[in-house]
């Protein structure tokens, strides 16, 4: 029971912090990671590109093959009106960056939780 209290508190902190981020901020953060990972942004600035972008699921990755090459595609019809394209290396970079960000977020949550723990002495938390 004693171990359950920190886990529940950590869960509450995670929910509270994640609720502070809007959907637009979440998409923008993802797109920042895509650009840093090596994805190329192509604006949907012609009717043909807009039509092609609308065929893709918004804010989701799609894996396409072109011959022997794998291309990862991410469409954003709401914020940048663009499509991101990346190869296997860009995809691997992106996944590694997402992992590192989640790890850093977990460490931050753990530090926050540790700041808010109380010493109940020999009586423990009732």
Chimera marker file (.cmm) of the C-alpha trace (Angstrom):
<marker_set name="trace">
<marker id="1" x="0.000" y="0.000" z="0.000" r="1" g="1" b="0" radius="0.5"/>
<marker id="2" x="2.886" y="2.346" z="0.768" r="1" g="1" b="0" radius="0.5"/>
<marker id="3" x="4.285" y="1.910" z="-2.766" r="1" g="1" b="0" radius="0.5"/>
<marker id="4" x="0.878" y="2.615" z="-4.310" r="1" g="1" b="0" radius="0.5"/>
<marker id="5" x="0.773" y="6.209" z="-3.055" r="1" g="1" b="0" radius="0.5"/>
<marker id="6" x="3.819" y="7.387" z="-5.099" r="1" g="1" b="0" radius="0.5"/>
<marker id="7" x="2.547" y="5.596" z="-8.210" r="1" g="1" b="0" radius="0.5"/>
<marker id="8" x="-0.895" y="7.193" z="-7.935" r="1" g="1" b="0" radius="0.5"/>
<marker id="9" x="0.670" y="10.600" z="-7.253" r="1" g="1" b="0" radius="0.5"/>
<marker id="10" x="2.971" y="10.235" z="-10.262" r="1" g="1" b="0" radius="0.5"/>
<marker id="11" x="0.006" y="9.344" z="-12.442" r="1" g="1" b="0" radius="0.5"/>
<marker id="12" x="-1.875" y="12.413" z="-11.245" r="1" g="1" b="0" radius="0.5"/>
<marker id="13" x="1.109" y="14.655" z="-11.999" r="1" g="1" b="0" radius="0.5"/>
<marker id="14" x="1.509" y="13.185" z="-15.493" r="1" g="1" b="0" radius="0.5"/>
<marker id="15" x="-2.172" y="13.730" z="-16.276" r="1" g="1" b="0" radius="0.5"/>
<marker id="16" x="-2.059" y="17.290" z="-14.942" r="1" g="1" b="0" radius="0.5"/>
<marker id="17" x="1.013" y="18.246" z="-16.955" r="1" g="1" b="0" radius="0.5"/>
<marker id="18" x="-0.169" y="16.598" z="-20.166" r="1" g="1" b="0" radius="0.5"/>
<marker id="19" x="-3.520" y="18.377" z="-19.879" r="1" g="1" b="0" radius="0.5"/>
<marker id="20" x="-1.683" y="21.698" z="-19.981" r="1" g="1" b="0" radius="0.5"/>
<marker id="21" x="-0.555" y="21.056" z="-23.560" r="1" g="1" b="0" radius="0.5"/>
<marker id="22" x="-3.080" y="21.784" z="-26.293" r="1" g="1" b="0" radius="0.5"/>
<marker id="23" x="-3.521" y="19.568" z="-29.338" r="1" g="1" b="0" radius="0.5"/>
<marker id="24" x="-1.938" y="22.287" z="-31.480" r="1" g="1" b="0" radius="0.5"/>
<marker id="25" x="1.112" y="22.425" z="-29.198" r="1" g="1" b="0" radius="0.5"/>
<marker id="26" x="1.389" y="18.648" z="-29.347" r="1" g="1" b="0" radius="0.5"/>
<marker id="27" x="1.350" y="18.650" z="-33.154" r="1" g="1" b="0" radius="0.5"/>
<marker id="28" x="3.841" y="21.540" z="-33.260" r="1" g="1" b="0" radius="0.5"/>
<marker id="29" x="6.200" y="19.674" z="-30.911" r="1" g="1" b="0" radius="0.5"/>
<marker id="30" x="5.957" y="16.593" z="-33.132" r="1" g="1" b="0" radius="0.5"/>
<marker id="31" x="6.721" y="18.667" z="-36.219" r="1" g="1" b="0" radius="0.5"/>
<marker id="32" x="9.725" y="20.248" z="-34.512" r="1" g="1" b="0" radius="0.5"/>
<marker id="33" x="11.057" y="16.743" z="-33.861" r="1" g="1" b="0" radius="0.5"/>
<marker id="34" x="10.358" y="15.726" z="-37.472" r="1" g="1" b="0" radius="0.5"/>
<marker id="35" x="12.359" y="18.660" z="-38.814" r="1" g="1" b="0" radius="0.5"/>
<marker id="36" x="15.218" y="18.008" z="-36.381" r="1" g="1" b="0" radius="0.5"/>
<marker id="37" x="15.249" y="14.313" z="-37.323" r="1" g="1" b="0" radius="0.5"/>
<marker id="38" x="15.744" y="15.043" z="-41.002" r="1" g="1" b="0" radius="0.5"/>
<marker id="39" x="12.239" y="14.988" z="-42.446" r="1" g="1" b="0" radius="0.5"/>
<marker id="40" x="11.655" y="17.353" z="-45.367" r="1" g="1" b="0" radius="0.5"/>
<marker id="41" x="8.677" y="19.692" z="-45.322" r="1" g="1" b="0" radius="0.5"/>
<marker id="42" x="6.752" y="20.133" z="-48.565" r="1" g="1" b="0" radius="0.5"/>
<marker id="43" x="4.022" y="22.800" z="-48.486" r="1" g="1" b="0" radius="0.5"/>
<marker id="44" x="0.645" y="21.943" z="-49.986" r="1" g="1" b="0" radius="0.5"/>
<marker id="45" x="0.737" y="25.084" z="-52.121" r="1" g="1" b="0" radius="0.5"/>
<marker id="46" x="-0.892" y="23.834" z="-55.309" r="1" g="1" b="0" radius="0.5"/>
<marker id="47" x="-4.316" y="22.281" z="-55.854" r="1" g="1" b="0" radius="0.5"/>
<marker id="48" x="-2.657" y="18.959" z="-56.727" r="1" g="1" b="0" radius="0.5"/>
<marker id="49" x="-0.600" y="18.929" z="-53.506" r="1" g="1" b="0" radius="0.5"/>
<marker id="50" x="-3.633" y="19.881" z="-51.412" r="1" g="1" b="0" radius="0.5"/>
<marker id="51" x="-5.608" y="17.026" z="-52.982" r="1" g="1" b="0" radius="0.5"/>
<marker id="52" x="-2.741" y="14.572" z="-52.357" r="1" g="1" b="0" radius="0.5"/>
<marker id="53" x="-2.384" y="15.758" z="-48.748" r="1" g="1" b="0" radius="0.5"/>
<marker id="54" x="-6.115" y="15.292" z="-48.115" r="1" g="1" b="0" radius="0.5"/>
<marker id="55" x="-5.843" y="11.638" z="-49.170" r="1" g="1" b="0" radius="0.5"/>
<marker id="56" x="-3.476" y="11.035" z="-46.235" r="1" g="1" b="0" radius="0.5"/>
<marker id="57" x="-4.660" y="10.584" z="-42.642" r="1" g="1" b="0" radius="0.5"/>
<marker id="58" x="-4.053" y="13.861" z="-40.758" r="1" g="1" b="0" radius="0.5"/>
<marker id="59" x="-1.296" y="13.859" z="-38.130" r="1" g="1" b="0" radius="0.5"/>
<marker id="60" x="-0.498" y="10.167" z="-38.666" r="1" g="1" b="0" radius="0.5"/>
<marker id="61" x="2.496" y="8.424" z="-40.179" r="1" g="1" b="0" radius="0.5"/>
<marker id="62" x="2.121" y="6.471" z="-43.380" r="1" g="1" b="0" radius="0.5"/>
<marker id="63" x="4.846" y="4.189" z="-44.666" r="1" g="1" b="0" radius="0.5"/>
<marker id="64" x="5.117" y="4.071" z="-48.447" r="1" g="1" b="0" radius="0.5"/>
<marker id="65" x="7.519" y="2.235" z="-50.695" r="1" g="1" b="0" radius="0.5"/>
<marker id="66" x="8.974" y="3.611" z="-53.857" r="1" g="1" b="0" radius="0.5"/>
<marker id="67" x="10.892" y="0.827" z="-55.541" r="1" g="1" b="0" radius="0.5"/>
<marker id="68" x="13.261" y="-0.418" z="-52.856" r="1" g="1" b="0" radius="0.5"/>
<marker id="69" x="13.100" y="2.815" z="-50.839" r="1" g="1" b="0" radius="0.5"/>
<marker id="70" x="10.848" y="3.246" z="-47.833" r="1" g="1" b="0" radius="0.5"/>
<marker id="71" x="9.406" y="6.726" z="-47.340" r="1" g="1" b="0" radius="0.5"/>
<marker id="72" x="7.641" y="7.893" z="-44.192" r="1" g="1" b="0" radius="0.5"/>
<marker id="73" x="4.947" y="10.503" z="-44.787" r="1" g="1" b="0" radius="0.5"/>
<marker id="74" x="3.228" y="12.751" z="-42.233" r="1" g="1" b="0" radius="0.5"/>
<marker id="75" x="0.444" y="15.105" z="-43.347" r="1" g="1" b="0" radius="0.5"/>
<marker id="76" x="-0.534" y="18.249" z="-41.456" r="1" g="1" b="0" radius="0.5"/>
<marker id="77" x="-3.614" y="19.853" z="-43.014" r="1" g="1" b="0" radius="0.5"/>
<marker id="78" x="-4.417" y="21.972" z="-39.954" r="1" g="1" b="0" radius="0.5"/>
<marker id="79" x="-1.282" y="23.828" z="-38.832" r="1" g="1" b="0" radius="0.5"/>
<marker id="80" x="1.282" y="24.109" z="-41.633" r="1" g="1" b="0" radius="0.5"/>
<marker id="81" x="-0.758" y="22.834" z="-44.594" r="1" g="1" b="0" radius="0.5"/>
<marker id="82" x="2.179" y="20.615" z="-45.492" r="1" g="1" b="0" radius="0.5"/>
<marker id="83" x="3.471" y="17.072" z="-45.762" r="1" g="1" b="0" radius="0.5"/>
<marker id="84" x="6.705" y="15.819" z="-44.179" r="1" g="1" b="0" radius="0.5"/>
<marker id="85" x="8.751" y="13.183" z="-46.017" r="1" g="1" b="0" radius="0.5"/>
<marker id="86" x="11.514" y="11.119" z="-44.467" r="1" g="1" b="0" radius="0.5"/>
<marker id="87" x="13.678" y="8.121" z="-45.252" r="1" g="1" b="0" radius="0.5"/>
<marker id="88" x="14.579" y="5.244" z="-42.909" r="1" g="1" b="0" radius="0.5"/>
<marker id="89" x="17.368" y="7.270" z="-41.283" r="1" g="1" b="0" radius="0.5"/>
<marker id="90" x="15.037" y="10.211" z="-40.558" r="1" g="1" b="0" radius="0.5"/>
<marker id="91" x="12.447" y="7.806" z="-39.140" r="1" g="1" b="0" radius="0.5"/>
<marker id="92" x="15.046" y="6.161" z="-36.881" r="1" g="1" b="0" radius="0.5"/>
<marker id="93" x="16.256" y="9.584" z="-35.737" r="1" g="1" b="0" radius="0.5"/>
<marker id="94" x="12.698" y="10.656" z="-34.991" r="1" g="1" b="0" radius="0.5"/>
<marker id="95" x="11.923" y="7.505" z="-32.962" r="1" g="1" b="0" radius="0.5"/>
<marker id="96" x="15.150" y="7.941" z="-30.956" r="1" g="1" b="0" radius="0.5"/>
<marker id="97" x="14.287" y="11.584" z="-30.251" r="1" g="1" b="0" radius="0.5"/>
<marker id="98" x="10.765" y="10.668" z="-29.117" r="1" g="1" b="0" radius="0.5"/>
<marker id="99" x="12.238" y="8.039" z="-26.787" r="1" g="1" b="0" radius="0.5"/>
<marker id="100" x="14.712" y="10.540" z="-25.338" r="1" g="1" b="0" radius="0.5"/>
<marker id="101" x="11.960" y="13.121" z="-24.850" r="1" g="1" b="0" radius="0.5"/>
<marker id="102" x="9.733" y="10.626" z="-23.036" r="1" g="1" b="0" radius="0.5"/>
<marker id="103" x="12.643" y="9.564" z="-20.849" r="1" g="1" b="0" radius="0.5"/>
<marker id="104" x="13.382" y="13.199" z="-19.981" r="1" g="1" b="0" radius="0.5"/>
<marker id="105" x="9.683" y="13.826" z="-19.246" r="1" g="1" b="0" radius="0.5"/>
<marker id="106" x="9.578" y="10.794" z="-16.935" r="1" g="1" b="0" radius="0.5"/>
<marker id="107" x="12.684" y="11.997" z="-15.115" r="1" g="1" b="0" radius="0.5"/>
<marker id="108" x="11.118" y="15.423" z="-14.711" r="1" g="1" b="0" radius="0.5"/>
<marker id="109" x="7.918" y="13.871" z="-13.332" r="1" g="1" b="0" radius="0.5"/>
<marker id="110" x="9.930" y="11.728" z="-10.928" r="1" g="1" b="0" radius="0.5"/>
<marker id="111" x="11.838" y="14.793" z="-9.725" r="1" g="1" b="0" radius="0.5"/>
<marker id="112" x="8.553" y="16.660" z="-9.243" r="1" g="1" b="0" radius="0.5"/>
<marker id="113" x="7.109" y="13.740" z="-7.333" r="1" g="1" b="0" radius="0.5"/>
<marker id="114" x="10.187" y="13.488" z="-5.133" r="1" g="1" b="0" radius="0.5"/>
<marker id="115" x="9.896" y="17.182" z="-4.275" r="1" g="1" b="0" radius="0.5"/>
<marker id="116" x="6.343" y="16.638" z="-3.098" r="1" g="1" b="0" radius="0.5"/>
<marker id="117" x="6.851" y="13.548" z="-0.941" r="1" g="1" b="0" radius="0.5"/>
<marker id="118" x="6.408" y="13.866" z="2.767" r="1" g="1" b="0" radius="0.5"/>
<marker id="119" x="8.298" y="12.138" z="5.545" r="1" g="1" b="0" radius="0.5"/>
<marker id="120" x="5.669" y="10.599" z="7.801" r="1" g="1" b="0" radius="0.5"/>
<marker id="121" x="8.295" y="9.132" z="10.084" r="1" g="1" b="0" radius="0.5"/>
<marker id="122" x="7.685" y="5.752" z="11.658" r="1" g="1" b="0" radius="0.5"/>
<marker id="123" x="3.893" y="6.129" z="11.339" r="1" g="1" b="0" radius="0.5"/>
<marker id="124" x="3.770" y="5.987" z="7.531" r="1" g="1" b="0" radius="0.5"/>
<marker id="125" x="1.042" y="7.473" z="5.379" r="1" g="1" b="0" radius="0.5"/>
<marker id="126" x="-2.304" y="6.394" z="6.791" r="1" g="1" b="0" radius="0.5"/>
<link id1="1" id2="2" r="1" g="1" b="0" radius="0.2"/>
<link id1="2" id2="3" r="1" g="1" b="0" radius="0.2"/>
<link id1="3" id2="4" r="1" g="1" b="0" radius="0.2"/>
<link id1="4" id2="5" r="1" g="1" b="0" radius="0.2"/>
<link id1="5" id2="6" r="1" g="1" b="0" radius="0.2"/>
<link id1="6" id2="7" r="1" g="1" b="0" radius="0.2"/>
<link id1="7" id2="8" r="1" g="1" b="0" radius="0.2"/>
<link id1="8" id2="9" r="1" g="1" b="0" radius="0.2"/>
<link id1="9" id2="10" r="1" g="1" b="0" radius="0.2"/>
<link id1="10" id2="11" r="1" g="1" b="0" radius="0.2"/>
<link id1="11" id2="12" r="1" g="1" b="0" radius="0.2"/>
<link id1="12" id2="13" r="1" g="1" b="0" radius="0.2"/>
<link id1="13" id2="14" r="1" g="1" b="0" radius="0.2"/>
<link id1="14" id2="15" r="1" g="1" b="0" radius="0.2"/>
<link id1="15" id2="16" r="1" g="1" b="0" radius="0.2"/>
<link id1="16" id2="17" r="1" g="1" b="0" radius="0.2"/>
<link id1="17" id2="18" r="1" g="1" b="0" radius="0.2"/>
<link id1="18" id2="19" r="1" g="1" b="0" radius="0.2"/>
<link id1="19" id2="20" r="1" g="1" b="0" radius="0.2"/>
<link id1="20" id2="21" r="1" g="1" b="0" radius="0.2"/>
<link id1="21" id2="22" r="1" g="1" b="0" radius="0.2"/>
<link id1="22" id2="23" r="1" g="1" b="0" radius="0.2"/>
<link id1="23" id2="24" r="1" g="1" b="0" radius="0.2"/>
<link id1="24" id2="25" r="1" g="1" b="0" radius="0.2"/>
<link id1="25" id2="26" r="1" g="1" b="0" radius="0.2"/>
<link id1="26" id2="27" r="1" g="1" b="0" radius="0.2"/>
<link id1="27" id2="28" r="1" g="1" b="0" radius="0.2"/>
<link id1="28" id2="29" r="1" g="1" b="0" radius="0.2"/>
<link id1="29" id2="30" r="1" g="1" b="0" radius="0.2"/>
<link id1="30" id2="31" r="1" g="1" b="0" radius="0.2"/>
<link id1="31" id2="32" r="1" g="1" b="0" radius="0.2"/>
<link id1="32" id2="33" r="1" g="1" b="0" radius="0.2"/>
<link id1="33" id2="34" r="1" g="1" b="0" radius="0.2"/>
<link id1="34" id2="35" r="1" g="1" b="0" radius="0.2"/>
<link id1="35" id2="36" r="1" g="1" b="0" radius="0.2"/>
<link id1="36" id2="37" r="1" g="1" b="0" radius="0.2"/>
<link id1="37" id2="38" r="1" g="1" b="0" radius="0.2"/>
<link id1="38" id2="39" r="1" g="1" b="0" radius="0.2"/>
<link id1="39" id2="40" r="1" g="1" b="0" radius="0.2"/>
<link id1="40" id2="41" r="1" g="1" b="0" radius="0.2"/>
<link id1="41" id2="42" r="1" g="1" b="0" radius="0.2"/>
<link id1="42" id2="43" r="1" g="1" b="0" radius="0.2"/>
<link id1="43" id2="44" r="1" g="1" b="0" radius="0.2"/>
<link id1="44" id2="45" r="1" g="1" b="0" radius="0.2"/>
<link id1="45" id2="46" r="1" g="1" b="0" radius="0.2"/>
<link id1="46" id2="47" r="1" g="1" b="0" radius="0.2"/>
<link id1="47" id2="48" r="1" g="1" b="0" radius="0.2"/>
<link id1="48" id2="49" r="1" g="1" b="0" radius="0.2"/>
<link id1="49" id2="50" r="1" g="1" b="0" radius="0.2"/>
<link id1="50" id2="51" r="1" g="1" b="0" radius="0.2"/>
<link id1="51" id2="52" r="1" g="1" b="0" radius="0.2"/>
<link id1="52" id2="53" r="1" g="1" b="0" radius="0.2"/>
<link id1="53" id2="54" r="1" g="1" b="0" radius="0.2"/>
<link id1="54" id2="55" r="1" g="1" b="0" radius="0.2"/>
<link id1="55" id2="56" r="1" g="1" b="0" radius="0.2"/>
<link id1="56" id2="57" r="1" g="1" b="0" radius="0.2"/>
<link id1="57" id2="58" r="1" g="1" b="0" radius="0.2"/>
<link id1="58" id2="59" r="1" g="1" b="0" radius="0.2"/>
<link id1="59" id2="60" r="1" g="1" b="0" radius="0.2"/>
<link id1="60" id2="61" r="1" g="1" b="0" radius="0.2"/>
<link id1="61" id2="62" r="1" g="1" b="0" radius="0.2"/>
<link id1="62" id2="63" r="1" g="1" b="0" radius="0.2"/>
<link id1="63" id2="64" r="1" g="1" b="0" radius="0.2"/>
<link id1="64" id2="65" r="1" g="1" b="0" radius="0.2"/>
<link id1="65" id2="66" r="1" g="1" b="0" radius="0.2"/>
<link id1="66" id2="67" r="1" g="1" b="0" radius="0.2"/>
<link id1="67" id2="68" r="1" g="1" b="0" radius="0.2"/>
<link id1="68" id2="69" r="1" g="1" b="0" radius="0.2"/>
<link id1="69" id2="70" r="1" g="1" b="0" radius="0.2"/>
<link id1="70" id2="71" r="1" g="1" b="0" radius="0.2"/>
<link id1="71" id2="72" r="1" g="1" b="0" radius="0.2"/>
<link id1="72" id2="73" r="1" g="1" b="0" radius="0.2"/>
<link id1="73" id2="74" r="1" g="1" b="0" radius="0.2"/>
<link id1="74" id2="75" r="1" g="1" b="0" radius="0.2"/>
<link id1="75" id2="76" r="1" g="1" b="0" radius="0.2"/>
<link id1="76" id2="77" r="1" g="1" b="0" radius="0.2"/>
<link id1="77" id2="78" r="1" g="1" b="0" radius="0.2"/>
<link id1="78" id2="79" r="1" g="1" b="0" radius="0.2"/>
<link id1="79" id2="80" r="1" g="1" b="0" radius="0.2"/>
<link id1="80" id2="81" r="1" g="1" b="0" radius="0.2"/>
<link id1="81" id2="82" r="1" g="1" b="0" radius="0.2"/>
<link id1="82" id2="83" r="1" g="1" b="0" radius="0.2"/>
<link id1="83" id2="84" r="1" g="1" b="0" radius="0.2"/>
<link id1="84" id2="85" r="1" g="1" b="0" radius="0.2"/>
<link id1="85" id2="86" r="1" g="1" b="0" radius="0.2"/>
<link id1="86" id2="87" r="1" g="1" b="0" radius="0.2"/>
<link id1="87" id2="88" r="1" g="1" b="0" radius="0.2"/>
<link id1="88" id2="89" r="1" g="1" b="0" radius="0.2"/>
<link id1="89" id2="90" r="1" g="1" b="0" radius="0.2"/>
<link id1="90" id2="91" r="1" g="1" b="0" radius="0.2"/>
<link id1="91" id2="92" r="1" g="1" b="0" radius="0.2"/>
<link id1="92" id2="93" r="1" g="1" b="0" radius="0.2"/>
<link id1="93" id2="94" r="1" g="1" b="0" radius="0.2"/>
<link id1="94" id2="95" r="1" g="1" b="0" radius="0.2"/>
<link id1="95" id2="96" r="1" g="1" b="0" radius="0.2"/>
<link id1="96" id2="97" r="1" g="1" b="0" radius="0.2"/>
<link id1="97" id2="98" r="1" g="1" b="0" radius="0.2"/>
<link id1="98" id2="99" r="1" g="1" b="0" radius="0.2"/>
<link id1="99" id2="100" r="1" g="1" b="0" radius="0.2"/>
<link id1="100" id2="101" r="1" g="1" b="0" radius="0.2"/>
<link id1="101" id2="102" r="1" g="1" b="0" radius="0.2"/>
<link id1="102" id2="103" r="1" g="1" b="0" radius="0.2"/>
<link id1="103" id2="104" r="1" g="1" b="0" radius="0.2"/>
<link id1="104" id2="105" r="1" g="1" b="0" radius="0.2"/>
<link id1="105" id2="106" r="1" g="1" b="0" radius="0.2"/>
<link id1="106" id2="107" r="1" g="1" b="0" radius="0.2"/>
<link id1="107" id2="108" r="1" g="1" b="0" radius="0.2"/>
<link id1="108" id2="109" r="1" g="1" b="0" radius="0.2"/>
<link id1="109" id2="110" r="1" g="1" b="0" radius="0.2"/>
<link id1="110" id2="111" r="1" g="1" b="0" radius="0.2"/>
<link id1="111" id2="112" r="1" g="1" b="0" radius="0.2"/>
<link id1="112" id2="113" r="1" g="1" b="0" radius="0.2"/>
<link id1="113" id2="114" r="1" g="1" b="0" radius="0.2"/>
<link id1="114" id2="115" r="1" g="1" b="0" radius="0.2"/>
<link id1="115" id2="116" r="1" g="1" b="0" radius="0.2"/>
<link id1="116" id2="117" r="1" g="1" b="0" radius="0.2"/>
<link id1="117" id2="118" r="1" g="1" b="0" radius="0.2"/>
<link id1="118" id2="119" r="1" g="1" b="0" radius="0.2"/>
<link id1="119" id2="120" r="1" g="1" b="0" radius="0.2"/>
<link id1="120" id2="121" r="1" g="1" b="0" radius="0.2"/>
<link id1="121" id2="122" r="1" g="1" b="0" radius="0.2"/>
<link id1="122" id2="123" r="1" g="1" b="0" radius="0.2"/>
<link id1="123" id2="124" r="1" g="1" b="0" radius="0.2"/>
<link id1="124" id2="125" r="1" g="1" b="0" radius="0.2"/>
<link id1="125" id2="126" r="1" g="1" b="0" radius="0.2"/>
</marker_set>
